[in-house]
Amino acid sequence: MRRHREGHRTEHTGWLRAAVLGANDGIVSTASLVMGVAAAHTDRHAILLAGVSALVAGAMSMAAGEYVSVHSQRDSEEAELAREREELATDTDAEHRELASIYVGRGLDPALARQVAEQLMAHDALDAHARDELGITDVFRARPMQAAAASAASFAVGSALPLLVATFAPLGMLLALTGVACLVCLVLLGAAAARMGGASMATGALRIAFWSLLAMLATAGIGHLFGTATAG
């Protein structure tokens, strides 16, 4: 008999979250910096230098931050599993009663709950307690290296967009073209992320567009003010 396996969006939550956040930050932060430097009336070399620096520093920062954060979660999971493993070794009966009580709380008849707990613990006691007592499953296990790599790579990909515009756009139109191109990509990214997560595409797109536009305008305004002051 052919086994049916359902696909769920939650299976990709970890790396999807890291990738979307990385790409979003890469576009917003690098575009904002490029626009800020461009608004200060500097030459293309200075603009590109600032953009490349933002790409490298941002990708490393995203990777380090995501790794530390997810590794802390992983350490907590391992500590909880070690404690559960010790409890299973020293007091199996109490752990059996605890697991059965969880199933009773979920609606099973006490006799059936005890039977389910007994069979699951006979198969894999630690896995049963990790899943049903601690909420730790393979789908949601913390994976530090995967999260760090996804964040760094997606940040670099996102940063490449404003850098490409800054490289080829006419200097007089660089500010406007960078803002428009990045805003369009951010809207598409927000809509795609919302769709993959099962949320409203319009809401996701509008949310990311509003905050990204605010960041780019603020940075461009500061660059313009400093450029005017320096020129004066």
C-alpha positions as CSV (number, residue, x, y, z in Angstrom):
1,M,0.0,0.0,0.0
2,R,1.4,3.3,-1.0
3,R,2.0,5.6,1.9
4,H,0.6,9.1,1.7
5,R,2.7,11.9,3.1
6,E,1.2,15.3,3.5
7,G,3.4,18.4,3.1
8,H,3.0,21.2,5.6
9,R,4.3,24.8,5.5
10,T,5.5,24.4,9.1
11,E,8.2,21.9,7.9
12,H,10.1,24.8,6.3
13,T,9.4,27.5,9.0
14,G,13.0,27.6,10.4
15,W,15.0,28.2,7.2
16,L,12.2,30.1,5.5
17,R,12.1,32.6,8.4
18,A,15.8,33.1,8.3
19,A,15.9,33.4,4.5
20,V,13.1,36.0,4.3
21,L,14.5,38.1,7.2
22,G,18.0,37.9,5.6
23,A,16.8,39.0,2.2
24,N,14.6,41.7,3.6
25,D,17.4,43.1,5.8
26,G,19.9,42.9,2.9
27,I,17.7,45.0,0.6
28,V,16.6,47.5,3.2
29,S,19.9,48.1,5.0
30,T,22.1,48.2,1.9
31,A,19.6,50.3,-0.2
32,S,19.2,52.7,2.7
33,L,22.9,53.1,3.0
34,V,23.4,53.5,-0.7
35,M,20.7,56.1,-0.9
36,G,22.0,57.9,2.2
37,V,25.5,58.2,0.7
38,A,24.1,59.1,-2.8
39,A,22.0,61.8,-1.2
40,A,25.1,63.3,0.3
41,H,26.3,64.1,-3.3
42,T,29.2,61.8,-3.3
43,D,30.8,60.0,-6.3
44,R,29.9,56.4,-7.5
45,H,33.1,55.0,-6.0
46,A,32.1,56.1,-2.5
47,I,28.6,54.8,-3.0
48,L,29.7,51.4,-4.1
49,L,32.3,51.2,-1.3
50,A,29.6,51.8,1.3
51,G,27.3,49.3,-0.4
52,V,29.9,46.5,-0.5
53,S,30.9,47.2,3.1
54,A,27.3,46.9,4.1
55,L,26.9,43.6,2.2
56,V,29.9,42.0,3.9
57,A,29.3,43.3,7.4
58,G,25.6,42.7,7.2
59,A,25.9,39.1,6.0
60,M,28.4,38.3,8.8
61,S,26.3,40.0,11.4
62,M,23.2,38.2,10.3
63,A,24.9,34.8,10.4
64,A,26.5,35.4,13.8
65,G,23.3,36.7,15.3
66,E,21.2,33.9,13.9
67,Y,23.7,31.3,14.9
68,V,24.0,32.5,18.5
69,S,20.2,32.9,18.9
70,V,19.3,29.5,17.4
71,H,22.2,27.8,19.2
72,S,20.9,29.1,22.5
73,Q,17.5,27.5,21.7
74,R,19.3,24.3,20.7
75,D,21.2,24.3,24.0
76,S,17.9,24.6,25.9
77,E,16.5,21.7,24.0
78,E,19.5,19.5,24.7
79,A,19.3,20.4,28.4
80,E,15.6,19.5,28.6
81,L,16.2,16.2,26.7
82,A,19.1,15.3,29.0
83,R,16.9,16.0,32.1
84,E,14.1,13.9,30.5
85,R,16.5,11.1,29.7
86,E,17.7,11.0,33.4
87,E,14.1,11.0,34.7
88,L,13.2,8.1,32.4
89,A,16.2,6.1,33.7
90,T,15.5,6.7,37.3
91,D,11.6,6.7,37.5
92,T,10.0,5.1,34.6
93,D,6.6,4.7,36.3
94,A,6.3,8.3,37.2
95,E,7.1,9.3,33.6
96,H,4.5,6.8,32.3
97,R,1.9,8.4,34.6
98,E,3.0,11.9,33.5
99,L,2.6,11.0,29.8
100,A,-0.7,9.4,30.3
101,S,-2.0,12.4,32.2
102,I,-1.0,14.6,29.1
103,Y,-3.2,12.4,26.9
104,V,-6.0,12.5,29.4
105,G,-5.8,16.3,29.3
106,R,-6.1,16.1,25.5
107,G,-9.4,14.2,25.7
108,L,-8.5,10.5,25.9
109,D,-10.2,8.1,28.3
110,P,-7.8,7.4,31.2
111,A,-7.5,3.7,30.4
112,L,-6.8,4.4,26.7
113,A,-4.4,7.1,27.7
114,R,-2.4,4.7,29.9
115,Q,-2.3,2.2,27.0
116,V,-1.2,4.8,24.5
117,A,1.5,6.0,26.9
118,E,2.7,2.4,27.5
119,Q,3.0,1.6,23.8
120,L,4.7,4.8,22.8
121,M,7.2,4.5,25.6
122,A,7.9,0.9,24.6
123,H,8.6,2.1,21.1
124,D,10.7,5.3,22.0
125,A,10.2,6.7,25.4
126,L,12.4,9.8,25.0
127,D,10.8,10.7,21.6
128,A,7.3,10.4,23.1
129,H,8.2,12.7,26.0
130,A,10.1,15.1,23.8
131,R,7.2,15.5,21.5
132,D,4.2,15.4,23.8
133,E,5.7,16.8,27.1
134,L,8.4,19.2,25.8
135,G,7.0,20.1,22.4
136,I,10.3,19.2,20.7
137,T,10.0,17.6,17.2
138,D,12.2,17.0,14.2
139,V,10.3,19.6,12.3
140,F,10.9,22.4,14.9
141,R,14.3,21.4,16.1
142,A,16.8,24.3,16.3
143,R,19.4,24.0,13.5
144,P,22.0,26.8,14.1
145,M,24.3,26.2,11.1
146,Q,21.3,26.0,8.7
147,A,19.8,29.2,10.1
148,A,23.1,31.0,10.0
149,A,23.9,30.0,6.4
150,A,20.4,30.9,5.2
151,S,20.6,34.3,6.8
152,A,24.0,35.1,5.4
153,A,23.3,33.9,1.9
154,S,19.9,35.6,1.7
155,F,21.3,38.9,3.1
156,A,24.0,38.8,0.4
157,V,21.4,38.1,-2.3
158,G,19.2,40.9,-1.1
159,S,22.2,43.4,-0.9
160,A,23.1,42.6,-4.5
161,L,20.0,44.4,-5.8
162,P,20.8,47.9,-4.6
163,L,24.5,47.4,-5.5
164,L,23.5,46.4,-9.1
165,V,21.4,49.5,-9.4
166,A,24.1,51.7,-7.9
167,T,26.6,50.2,-10.4
168,F,24.7,50.8,-13.6
169,A,22.2,53.5,-13.0
170,P,23.0,57.1,-14.1
171,L,24.4,59.0,-11.2
172,G,21.7,61.6,-11.4
173,M,18.9,59.0,-11.2
174,L,20.6,56.6,-8.8
175,L,18.7,57.7,-5.7
176,A,15.3,57.3,-7.3
177,L,16.0,54.1,-9.2
178,T,17.5,52.4,-6.1
179,G,14.4,53.3,-4.1
180,V,11.9,52.2,-6.7
181,A,13.7,48.9,-7.6
182,C,14.2,47.9,-4.0
183,L,10.7,48.8,-3.0
184,V,9.2,46.7,-5.8
185,C,11.3,43.7,-4.8
186,L,10.5,44.1,-1.2
187,V,6.7,44.2,-2.0
188,L,7.1,40.9,-4.0
189,L,9.2,39.4,-1.2
190,G,6.6,40.3,1.4
191,A,3.8,38.9,-0.7
192,A,5.7,35.7,-1.5
193,A,6.6,35.2,2.2
194,A,3.0,35.7,3.3
195,R,1.8,33.2,0.7
196,M,4.2,30.5,1.7
197,G,3.2,31.1,5.3
198,G,-0.5,30.9,4.5
199,A,-1.1,34.6,5.4
200,S,-2.6,37.5,3.4
201,M,-0.3,38.5,0.6
202,A,-1.6,42.1,0.6
203,T,-1.0,42.5,4.3
204,G,2.5,41.1,4.0
205,A,3.3,43.3,1.1
206,L,2.0,46.5,2.6
207,R,3.7,45.8,5.9
208,I,7.1,45.4,4.4
209,A,6.6,48.3,2.0
210,F,5.7,50.7,4.7
211,W,8.6,50.1,7.0
212,S,11.1,49.7,4.2
213,L,10.1,52.9,2.6
214,L,10.3,54.7,6.0
215,A,13.9,53.4,6.5
216,M,15.1,54.4,3.0
217,L,13.5,57.9,3.2
218,A,15.0,58.5,6.7
219,T,18.5,57.5,5.6
220,A,18.3,59.5,2.4
221,G,17.1,62.5,4.4
222,I,20.0,62.3,6.8
223,G,22.5,61.9,3.9
224,H,21.0,64.9,2.2
225,L,21.3,67.0,5.4
226,F,24.9,66.0,6.0
227,G,25.8,66.5,2.4
228,T,24.3,70.0,2.4
229,A,26.0,70.9,5.6
230,T,29.4,69.6,4.4
231,A,29.0,71.5,1.1
232,G,28.1,74.7,3.0
